[in-house]
Amino acid sequence: MADLAPIAVFAYRRTRHLARTLDALKACSEFAQSPVFIFSDGARNEAAAADVAQVRALLQARRRANITIVEAPKNLGLAASITKGVTRLCDEFGRAIVIEDDLIVSPGTLSWFNAALDRYAAEDAIWQISAHQFPVPEFHRRDTGIFLHLTTSWGWAVWKRAWDRYDPHATGWESLKTDALLSRRFDLNGSYPYARMLIHQMEGRLDSWAIRFWWTVFGAGGMSLFPPRSLVTNIGYDETATHTSFGFLKRLVAPPAAEPVAGSFLLPVEARARREDDAAVEKAIWSAQHIVTRTAYRARAVRQRLSSFGR
């Protein structure tokens, strides 16, 4: 295995969550030998200042020889903080593993990331390695990773060659307002409102790097490697959460008492996404949503199609 990839941990104001995230990473055998960069964002307002100070005190107490703490003097926001930090590590190391402060990884997660980053480093069609997986029944008995036409923000890794192609301006996003077929494809055949998220992002109503990264990968026809079952659990859906506008996703990715899978998985020999696997994920996402959400989404899709026909 090549040199271990650097780990970027992004923290804001949730000390309790961050402590659990760091404890889980520490349980990975590669953590002590990996370069670790913890990016602590500055306080957005006076109300957040005390919490940020507590986070930074925790980080100083956890400092080790392989850990670099980067304290932003002012609030960057999640999207800018991640974009800046990942760019720094990709420029310096050529790759990066990214963990936010509300994720609990299993002990095999860093092994999974590093092995996949090494194996597929020269595969331009692969943009990202994911530690997360939706609870897809068709994947429950598999022990090999799965390529999907999708990206994730819950525990991921990336190469500089892919990150350099990320388009934060989401060129061409306006077409989602008028092209119903394109919008449906971007929404994973209507299973999740990614198009609405991107429109909100570009109109200033959302702060997300992830939706713009998915638009970049979608436009390039790229794919990502996912484990057959999740190696990470999201513990962030509580009263401390900053981004919860799509709260119904909680039922899908962070069910009560969910625990990450121990261990890692095999890597596919062939770098190819299969339509039946994409369809299984789409079905799982759609099935997990509340009937009210499904109805509202269908109504928006119908309105958009009728609007496009009238143009």
GUFI-51519 format. One record per residue (C-alpha): chain; residue number from 1; residue in three letters; x, y, z negated. Coordinates in nm, 4 decimals, m for minus. Layout:
! residues N
["A"; NUM; "Ala"; [X; Y; Z]]
...
//
This chain:
! residues 311
["A"; 1; "Met"; [0.0000; 0.0000; 0.0000]]
["A"; 2; "Ala"; [0.1229; 0.3484; 0.0823]]
["A"; 3; "Asp"; [0.1589; 0.6155; m0.1826]]
["A"; 4; "Leu"; [m0.1544; 0.6532; m0.3910]]
["A"; 5; "Ala"; [m0.3898; 0.9246; m0.2696]]
["A"; 6; "Pro"; [m0.4318; 1.2383; m0.4822]]
["A"; 7; "Ile"; [m0.7504; 1.2642; m0.6835]]
["A"; 8; "Ala"; [m0.9444; 1.5909; m0.6907]]
["A"; 9; "Val"; [m1.1810; 1.6281; m0.9869]]
["A"; 10; "Phe"; [m1.4176; 1.9251; m0.9749]]
["A"; 11; "Ala"; [m1.5476; 2.0637; m1.3038]]
["A"; 12; "Tyr"; [m1.7643; 2.3543; m1.4074]]
["A"; 13; "Arg"; [m1.9386; 2.3783; m1.7449]]
["A"; 14; "Arg"; [m2.0456; 2.0285; m1.8548]]
["A"; 15; "Thr"; [m1.7905; 1.9121; m2.1099]]
["A"; 16; "Arg"; [m1.9737; 1.5950; m2.2124]]
["A"; 17; "His"; [m2.0198; 1.4777; m1.8547]]
["A"; 18; "Leu"; [m1.6607; 1.5610; m1.7632]]
["A"; 19; "Ala"; [m1.5258; 1.3605; m2.0568]]
["A"; 20; "Arg"; [m1.7160; 1.0526; m1.9385]]
["A"; 21; "Thr"; [m1.5968; 1.1064; m1.5817]]
["A"; 22; "Leu"; [m1.2332; 1.1265; m1.6933]]
["A"; 23; "Asp"; [m1.2706; 0.8225; m1.9203]]
["A"; 24; "Ala"; [m1.4049; 0.6186; m1.6277]]
["A"; 25; "Leu"; [m1.1229; 0.7293; m1.3995]]
["A"; 26; "Lys"; [m0.8688; 0.6454; m1.6675]]
["A"; 27; "Ala"; [m1.0022; 0.2887; m1.6699]]
["A"; 28; "Cys"; [m0.8919; 0.2513; m1.3061]]
["A"; 29; "Ser"; [m0.5442; 0.0974; m1.3021]]
["A"; 30; "Glu"; [m0.4226; 0.3395; m1.0325]]
["A"; 31; "Phe"; [m0.5196; 0.6555; m1.2211]]
["A"; 32; "Ala"; [m0.2014; 0.6897; m1.4307]]
["A"; 33; "Gln"; [0.0179; 0.6667; m1.1189]]
["A"; 34; "Ser"; [m0.1940; 0.8941; m0.8988]]
["A"; 35; "Pro"; [m0.1453; 1.2690; m0.8621]]
["A"; 36; "Val"; [m0.4548; 1.4205; m1.0211]]
["A"; 37; "Phe"; [m0.5744; 1.7760; m0.9655]]
["A"; 38; "Ile"; [m0.8614; 1.9018; m1.1782]]
["A"; 39; "Phe"; [m1.0256; 2.2139; m1.0365]]
["A"; 40; "Ser"; [m1.2074; 2.4135; m1.3050]]
["A"; 41; "Asp"; [m1.4419; 2.6742; m1.1587]]
["A"; 42; "Gly"; [m1.4816; 3.0110; m1.3298]]
["A"; 43; "Ala"; [m1.7955; 3.1199; m1.5137]]
["A"; 44; "Arg"; [m2.0773; 3.2500; m1.2968]]
["A"; 45; "Asn"; [m2.2062; 3.4759; m1.5746]]
["A"; 46; "Glu"; [m2.1643; 3.5521; m1.9425]]
["A"; 47; "Ala"; [m2.3976; 3.2685; m2.0398]]
["A"; 48; "Ala"; [m2.1634; 3.0140; m1.8783]]
["A"; 49; "Ala"; [m1.8400; 3.1570; m2.0213]]
["A"; 50; "Ala"; [m1.8421; 2.9594; m2.3469]]
["A"; 51; "Asp"; [m1.9140; 2.6325; m2.1658]]
["A"; 52; "Val"; [m1.6323; 2.6912; m1.9179]]
["A"; 53; "Ala"; [m1.3973; 2.7671; m2.2076]]
["A"; 54; "Gln"; [m1.4928; 2.4337; m2.3683]]
["A"; 55; "Val"; [m1.4266; 2.2502; m2.0419]]
["A"; 56; "Arg"; [m1.0831; 2.4068; m2.0155]]
["A"; 57; "Ala"; [m1.0014; 2.3202; m2.3741]]
["A"; 58; "Leu"; [m1.0921; 1.9587; m2.3017]]
["A"; 59; "Leu"; [m0.8718; 1.9605; m1.9930]]
["A"; 60; "Gln"; [m0.5738; 2.0959; m2.1833]]
["A"; 61; "Ala"; [m0.6201; 1.8208; m2.4412]]
["A"; 62; "Arg"; [m0.6308; 1.5594; m2.1620]]
["A"; 63; "Arg"; [m0.3300; 1.6964; m1.9727]]
["A"; 64; "Arg"; [m0.0704; 1.4354; m1.8737]]
["A"; 65; "Ala"; [0.2412; 1.4405; m1.6566]]
["A"; 66; "Asn"; [0.0434; 1.3390; m1.3450]]
["A"; 67; "Ile"; [m0.2392; 1.5887; m1.4035]]
["A"; 68; "Thr"; [m0.2427; 1.9424; m1.2639]]
["A"; 69; "Ile"; [m0.5141; 2.1772; m1.3899]]
["A"; 70; "Val"; [m0.6260; 2.4538; m1.1555]]
["A"; 71; "Glu"; [m0.8335; 2.7236; m1.3266]]
["A"; 72; "Ala"; [m1.0217; 2.9568; m1.0943]]
["A"; 73; "Pro"; [m1.0181; 3.3137; m1.2345]]
["A"; 74; "Lys"; [m1.3725; 3.3727; m1.1112]]
["A"; 75; "Asn"; [m1.6681; 3.1649; m1.0012]]
["A"; 76; "Leu"; [m1.6289; 3.0203; m0.6531]]
["A"; 77; "Gly"; [m1.9423; 2.8082; m0.6473]]
["A"; 78; "Leu"; [m1.9526; 2.4374; m0.5723]]
["A"; 79; "Ala"; [m1.9159; 2.4528; m0.1947]]
["A"; 80; "Ala"; [m1.6248; 2.6970; m0.1919]]
["A"; 81; "Ser"; [m1.4509; 2.5226; m0.4813]]
["A"; 82; "Ile"; [m1.4629; 2.1822; m0.3117]]
["A"; 83; "Thr"; [m1.3695; 2.3196; 0.0290]]
["A"; 84; "Lys"; [m1.0679; 2.5035; m0.1110]]
["A"; 85; "Gly"; [m0.9498; 2.2153; m0.3300]]
["A"; 86; "Val"; [m0.9875; 1.9423; m0.0674]]
["A"; 87; "Thr"; [m0.8135; 2.1580; 0.1918]]
["A"; 88; "Arg"; [m0.5216; 2.2108; m0.0457]]
["A"; 89; "Leu"; [m0.4749; 1.8390; m0.1117]]
["A"; 90; "Cys"; [m0.5205; 1.7371; 0.2514]]
["A"; 91; "Asp"; [m0.2620; 1.9933; 0.3584]]
["A"; 92; "Glu"; [m0.0155; 1.8689; 0.0971]]
["A"; 93; "Phe"; [m0.0812; 1.4938; 0.0950]]
["A"; 94; "Gly"; [m0.2731; 1.4218; 0.4150]]
["A"; 95; "Arg"; [m0.5690; 1.2716; 0.2266]]
["A"; 96; "Ala"; [m0.7770; 1.3181; m0.0868]]
["A"; 97; "Ile"; [m1.0158; 1.1349; m0.3203]]
["A"; 98; "Val"; [m1.2957; 1.3585; m0.4470]]
["A"; 99; "Ile"; [m1.4880; 1.3130; m0.7730]]
["A"; 100; "Glu"; [m1.7294; 1.5637; m0.9272]]
["A"; 101; "Asp"; [m1.7799; 1.5987; m1.3017]]
["A"; 102; "Asp"; [m2.1052; 1.4000; m1.3201]]
["A"; 103; "Leu"; [m1.9854; 1.0734; m1.1674]]
["A"; 104; "Ile"; [m1.8910; 0.7514; m1.3466]]
["A"; 105; "Val"; [m1.6735; 0.5281; m1.1314]]
["A"; 106; "Ser"; [m1.6196; 0.1552; m1.1773]]
["A"; 107; "Pro"; [m1.2685; 0.0183; m1.2449]]
["A"; 108; "Gly"; [m1.2238; m0.0934; m0.8829]]
["A"; 109; "Thr"; [m1.3076; 0.2413; m0.7242]]
["A"; 110; "Leu"; [m0.9579; 0.3820; m0.6755]]
["A"; 111; "Ser"; [m0.8413; 0.0495; m0.5330]]
["A"; 112; "Trp"; [m1.1296; 0.0636; m0.2838]]
["A"; 113; "Phe"; [m1.0455; 0.4193; m0.1827]]
["A"; 114; "Asn"; [m0.6724; 0.3685; m0.1424]]
["A"; 115; "Ala"; [m0.7032; 0.0435; 0.0498]]
["A"; 116; "Ala"; [m0.9563; 0.1951; 0.2913]]
["A"; 117; "Leu"; [m0.7583; 0.5166; 0.3365]]
["A"; 118; "Asp"; [m0.4550; 0.3094; 0.4324]]
["A"; 119; "Arg"; [m0.6424; 0.0627; 0.6565]]
["A"; 120; "Tyr"; [m0.8365; 0.3148; 0.8647]]
["A"; 121; "Ala"; [m0.5962; 0.6099; 0.8673]]
["A"; 122; "Ala"; [m0.5651; 0.6033; 1.2463]]
["A"; 123; "Glu"; [m0.9345; 0.5354; 1.3230]]
["A"; 124; "Asp"; [m1.0615; 0.8750; 1.4402]]
["A"; 125; "Ala"; [m1.4237; 0.7576; 1.4503]]
["A"; 126; "Ile"; [m1.4155; 0.7072; 1.0705]]
["A"; 127; "Trp"; [m1.4536; 1.0342; 0.8857]]
["A"; 128; "Gln"; [m1.5054; 0.9418; 0.5228]]
["A"; 129; "Ile"; [m1.4831; 0.6634; 0.2638]]
["A"; 130; "Ser"; [m1.7725; 0.6476; 0.0168]]
["A"; 131; "Ala"; [m1.7911; 0.4967; m0.3312]]
["A"; 132; "His"; [m2.1691; 0.5388; m0.3415]]
["A"; 133; "Gln"; [m2.4284; 0.3147; m0.1860]]
["A"; 134; "Phe"; [m2.8061; 0.3305; m0.1929]]
["A"; 135; "Pro"; [m2.9842; 0.0300; m0.3479]]
["A"; 136; "Val"; [m3.0453; m0.1510; m0.0194]]
["A"; 137; "Pro"; [m3.1868; m0.5049; m0.0620]]
["A"; 138; "Glu"; [m3.0249; m0.6238; 0.2606]]
["A"; 139; "Phe"; [m2.6798; m0.5429; 0.1171]]
["A"; 140; "His"; [m2.7165; m0.7091; m0.2239]]
["A"; 141; "Arg"; [m2.5403; m1.0334; m0.1321]]
["A"; 142; "Arg"; [m2.2627; m0.8846; 0.0780]]
["A"; 143; "Asp"; [m1.9036; m0.8545; m0.0387]]
["A"; 144; "Thr"; [m1.7687; m0.6514; 0.2565]]
["A"; 145; "Gly"; [m1.7896; m0.2790; 0.3217]]
["A"; 146; "Ile"; [m2.0384; m0.1375; 0.5713]]
["A"; 147; "Phe"; [m1.9929; 0.1344; 0.8310]]
["A"; 148; "Leu"; [m2.2877; 0.3752; 0.8523]]
["A"; 149; "His"; [m2.3727; 0.6861; 1.0509]]
["A"; 150; "Leu"; [m2.3932; 0.8895; 0.7314]]
["A"; 151; "Thr"; [m2.1818; 1.0807; 0.4798]]
["A"; 152; "Thr"; [m2.1977; 1.1193; 0.1021]]
["A"; 153; "Ser"; [m2.1031; 1.3634; m0.1732]]
["A"; 154; "Trp"; [m2.1089; 1.1142; m0.4630]]
["A"; 155; "Gly"; [m1.7516; 0.9922; m0.4775]]
["A"; 156; "Trp"; [m1.5667; 1.0047; m0.1479]]
["A"; 157; "Ala"; [m1.2296; 1.0160; 0.0201]]
["A"; 158; "Val"; [m1.1120; 1.1823; 0.3387]]
["A"; 159; "Trp"; [m0.8079; 1.2240; 0.5619]]
["A"; 160; "Lys"; [m0.6653; 1.5565; 0.6770]]
["A"; 161; "Arg"; [m0.7360; 1.4552; 1.0381]]
["A"; 162; "Ala"; [m1.1097; 1.4436; 0.9558]]
["A"; 163; "Trp"; [m1.1258; 1.7345; 0.7123]]
["A"; 164; "Asp"; [m0.9547; 1.9655; 0.9619]]
["A"; 165; "Arg"; [m1.2514; 1.9090; 1.1940]]
["A"; 166; "Tyr"; [m1.5088; 2.0115; 0.9320]]
["A"; 167; "Asp"; [m1.7123; 2.3032; 1.0675]]
["A"; 168; "Pro"; [m1.8376; 2.5177; 0.7763]]
["A"; 169; "His"; [m2.0230; 2.7391; 1.0255]]
["A"; 170; "Ala"; [m2.2356; 2.4410; 1.1340]]
["A"; 171; "Thr"; [m2.2196; 2.5478; 1.4964]]
["A"; 172; "Gly"; [m2.5485; 2.4873; 1.6757]]
["A"; 173; "Trp"; [m2.7560; 2.4429; 1.3603]]
["A"; 174; "Glu"; [m3.0293; 2.6739; 1.4960]]
["A"; 175; "Ser"; [m3.1352; 2.3993; 1.7362]]
["A"; 176; "Leu"; [m3.2820; 2.2088; 1.4418]]
["A"; 177; "Lys"; [m3.5592; 2.4692; 1.4227]]
["A"; 178; "Thr"; [m3.6869; 2.3929; 1.7719]]
["A"; 179; "Asp"; [m3.5663; 2.0458; 1.8688]]
["A"; 180; "Ala"; [m3.7920; 1.7973; 1.6901]]
["A"; 181; "Leu"; [m3.6121; 1.4906; 1.8241]]
["A"; 182; "Leu"; [m3.2718; 1.6215; 1.7178]]
["A"; 183; "Ser"; [m3.4097; 1.7092; 1.3758]]
["A"; 184; "Arg"; [m3.5524; 1.3602; 1.3338]]
["A"; 185; "Arg"; [m3.2210; 1.1991; 1.4278]]
["A"; 186; "Phe"; [m3.0336; 1.4225; 1.1825]]
["A"; 187; "Asp"; [m3.2902; 1.3233; 0.9183]]
["A"; 188; "Leu"; [m3.1980; 0.9554; 0.9613]]
["A"; 189; "Asn"; [m3.5049; 0.8893; 1.1735]]
["A"; 190; "Gly"; [m3.7241; 1.0913; 0.9424]]
["A"; 191; "Ser"; [m3.6205; 0.9274; 0.6145]]
["A"; 192; "Tyr"; [m3.4690; 1.2336; 0.4434]]
["A"; 193; "Pro"; [m3.4990; 1.6120; 0.5070]]
["A"; 194; "Tyr"; [m3.1369; 1.6846; 0.5966]]
["A"; 195; "Ala"; [m3.2438; 1.9306; 0.8685]]
["A"; 196; "Arg"; [m3.4354; 2.1401; 0.6169]]
["A"; 197; "Met"; [m3.1344; 2.1356; 0.3850]]
["A"; 198; "Leu"; [m2.9032; 2.2607; 0.6589]]
["A"; 199; "Ile"; [m3.1455; 2.5340; 0.7602]]
["A"; 200; "His"; [m3.1713; 2.6444; 0.3959]]
["A"; 201; "Gln"; [m2.7910; 2.6385; 0.3692]]
["A"; 202; "Met"; [m2.7367; 2.8538; 0.6748]]
["A"; 203; "Glu"; [m3.0111; 3.0954; 0.5672]]
["A"; 204; "Gly"; [m2.8431; 3.1455; 0.2286]]
["A"; 205; "Arg"; [m3.0851; 2.9465; 0.0151]]
["A"; 206; "Leu"; [m2.8471; 2.6607; m0.0666]]
["A"; 207; "Asp"; [m2.4781; 2.6211; m0.1564]]
["A"; 208; "Ser"; [m2.3613; 2.2926; m0.0066]]
["A"; 209; "Trp"; [m2.0488; 2.1843; 0.1782]]
["A"; 210; "Ala"; [m2.1954; 1.8326; 0.2098]]
["A"; 211; "Ile"; [m2.4841; 1.9130; 0.4431]]
["A"; 212; "Arg"; [m2.2475; 2.1014; 0.6745]]
["A"; 213; "Phe"; [m2.0014; 1.8125; 0.6693]]
["A"; 214; "Trp"; [m2.2804; 1.5709; 0.7624]]
["A"; 215; "Trp"; [m2.3769; 1.8014; 1.0513]]
["A"; 216; "Thr"; [m2.0145; 1.7981; 1.1712]]
["A"; 217; "Val"; [m1.9908; 1.4184; 1.1553]]
["A"; 218; "Phe"; [m2.3365; 1.3760; 1.3088]]
["A"; 219; "Gly"; [m2.2417; 1.5970; 1.6023]]
["A"; 220; "Ala"; [m1.9245; 1.3965; 1.6621]]
["A"; 221; "Gly"; [m2.1065; 1.0627; 1.6447]]
["A"; 222; "Gly"; [m1.8810; 0.9660; 1.3531]]
["A"; 223; "Met"; [m1.9283; 0.7139; 1.0764]]
["A"; 224; "Ser"; [m1.8257; 0.6487; 0.7170]]
["A"; 225; "Leu"; [m1.7334; 0.3357; 0.5229]]
["A"; 226; "Phe"; [m1.9664; 0.2480; 0.2351]]
["A"; 227; "Pro"; [m1.9420; m0.0343; m0.0213]]
["A"; 228; "Pro"; [m2.2292; m0.2864; m0.0077]]
["A"; 229; "Arg"; [m2.3248; m0.1871; m0.3617]]
["A"; 230; "Ser"; [m2.2451; 0.1339; m0.5426]]
["A"; 231; "Leu"; [m1.9144; 0.1772; m0.7227]]
["A"; 232; "Val"; [m2.0325; 0.5011; m0.8803]]
["A"; 233; "Thr"; [m2.3197; 0.6186; m1.0988]]
["A"; 234; "Asn"; [m2.4459; 0.9775; m1.1049]]
["A"; 235; "Ile"; [m2.5187; 1.0955; m1.4604]]
["A"; 236; "Gly"; [m2.5819; 1.4573; m1.3648]]
["A"; 237; "Tyr"; [m2.9591; 1.4648; m1.3309]]
["A"; 238; "Asp"; [m3.0457; 1.6252; m1.6632]]
["A"; 239; "Glu"; [m3.1087; 1.9697; m1.8078]]
["A"; 240; "Thr"; [m2.7468; 2.0711; m1.7411]]
["A"; 241; "Ala"; [m2.7665; 2.0155; m1.3650]]
["A"; 242; "Thr"; [m2.7027; 2.3118; m1.1354]]
["A"; 243; "His"; [m2.8251; 2.1634; m0.8050]]
["A"; 244; "Thr"; [m3.1541; 1.9756; m0.8439]]
["A"; 245; "Ser"; [m3.3754; 2.1036; m0.5605]]
["A"; 246; "Phe"; [m3.4167; 1.7499; m0.4230]]
["A"; 247; "Gly"; [m3.4888; 1.5861; m0.7560]]
["A"; 248; "Phe"; [m3.6749; 1.2878; m0.6117]]
["A"; 249; "Leu"; [m3.3344; 1.1568; m0.5008]]
["A"; 250; "Lys"; [m3.2683; 1.0827; m0.8679]]
["A"; 251; "Arg"; [m3.4920; 0.7787; m0.8452]]
["A"; 252; "Leu"; [m3.2848; 0.6475; m0.5591]]
["A"; 253; "Val"; [m2.9225; 0.7097; m0.6578]]
["A"; 254; "Ala"; [m2.9273; 0.7302; m1.0370]]
["A"; 255; "Pro"; [m3.1981; 0.5011; m1.1792]]
["A"; 256; "Pro"; [m3.2285; 0.4808; m1.5590]]
["A"; 257; "Ala"; [m2.9630; 0.2654; m1.7234]]
["A"; 258; "Ala"; [m2.7835; 0.2143; m1.3892]]
["A"; 259; "Glu"; [m2.4296; 0.0841; m1.4273]]
["A"; 260; "Pro"; [m2.1570; 0.0866; m1.1623]]
["A"; 261; "Val"; [m2.0459; m0.2402; m1.0123]]
["A"; 262; "Ala"; [m1.7185; m0.3693; m1.1534]]
["A"; 263; "Gly"; [m1.4489; m0.4552; m0.9050]]
["A"; 264; "Ser"; [m1.4025; m0.3714; m0.5429]]
["A"; 265; "Phe"; [m1.5035; m0.5121; m0.2041]]
["A"; 266; "Leu"; [m1.3454; m0.6441; 0.1143]]
["A"; 267; "Leu"; [m1.2754; m0.4138; 0.4083]]
["A"; 268; "Pro"; [m1.4382; m0.4817; 0.7465]]
["A"; 269; "Val"; [m1.2051; m0.6047; 1.0182]]
["A"; 270; "Glu"; [m1.4011; m0.4284; 1.2905]]
["A"; 271; "Ala"; [m1.4633; m0.0538; 1.2609]]
["A"; 272; "Arg"; [m1.8164; m0.0492; 1.3976]]
["A"; 273; "Ala"; [m2.1513; 0.0691; 1.2644]]
["A"; 274; "Arg"; [m2.4509; m0.1552; 1.3304]]
["A"; 275; "Arg"; [m2.7961; m0.0166; 1.3960]]
["A"; 276; "Glu"; [m2.9585; m0.2717; 1.1652]]
["A"; 277; "Asp"; [m2.7472; m0.1468; 0.8730]]
["A"; 278; "Asp"; [m2.8371; 0.2168; 0.9430]]
["A"; 279; "Ala"; [m3.2040; 0.1109; 0.9589]]
["A"; 280; "Ala"; [m3.1809; m0.0710; 0.6249]]
["A"; 281; "Val"; [m3.0494; 0.2438; 0.4565]]
["A"; 282; "Glu"; [m3.3182; 0.4578; 0.6197]]
["A"; 283; "Lys"; [m3.5858; 0.2190; 0.4917]]
["A"; 284; "Ala"; [m3.4428; 0.2228; 0.1381]]
["A"; 285; "Ile"; [m3.4307; 0.6023; 0.1267]]
["A"; 286; "Trp"; [m3.7822; 0.6394; 0.2621]]
["A"; 287; "Ser"; [m3.9290; 0.3747; 0.0314]]
["A"; 288; "Ala"; [m3.7851; 0.5389; m0.2813]]
["A"; 289; "Gln"; [m3.9556; 0.8712; m0.2233]]
["A"; 290; "His"; [m4.2838; 0.9683; m0.3866]]
["A"; 291; "Ile"; [m4.5983; 0.9518; m0.1725]]
["A"; 292; "Val"; [m4.6381; 1.3303; m0.2063]]
["A"; 293; "Thr"; [m4.2868; 1.3823; m0.0700]]
["A"; 294; "Arg"; [m4.3530; 1.1476; 0.2213]]
["A"; 295; "Thr"; [m4.6806; 1.3213; 0.3060]]
["A"; 296; "Ala"; [m4.5237; 1.6678; 0.2951]]
["A"; 297; "Tyr"; [m4.2337; 1.5542; 0.5076]]
["A"; 298; "Arg"; [m4.4617; 1.3991; 0.7707]]
["A"; 299; "Ala"; [m4.6691; 1.7175; 0.7826]]
["A"; 300; "Arg"; [m4.3580; 1.9317; 0.8412]]
["A"; 301; "Ala"; [m4.2426; 1.6968; 1.1163]]
["A"; 302; "Val"; [m4.5793; 1.7146; 1.2924]]
["A"; 303; "Arg"; [m4.5830; 2.0943; 1.2727]]
["A"; 304; "Gln"; [m4.2330; 2.1090; 1.4161]]
["A"; 305; "Arg"; [m4.3210; 1.8795; 1.7059]]
["A"; 306; "Leu"; [m4.6326; 2.0802; 1.7873]]
["A"; 307; "Ser"; [m4.4292; 2.4008; 1.7741]]
["A"; 308; "Ser"; [m4.1636; 2.2599; 2.0086]]
["A"; 309; "Phe"; [m4.4298; 2.1497; 2.2583]]
["A"; 310; "Gly"; [m4.5671; 2.5022; 2.2693]]
["A"; 311; "Arg"; [m4.2348; 2.6594; 2.3686]]
//
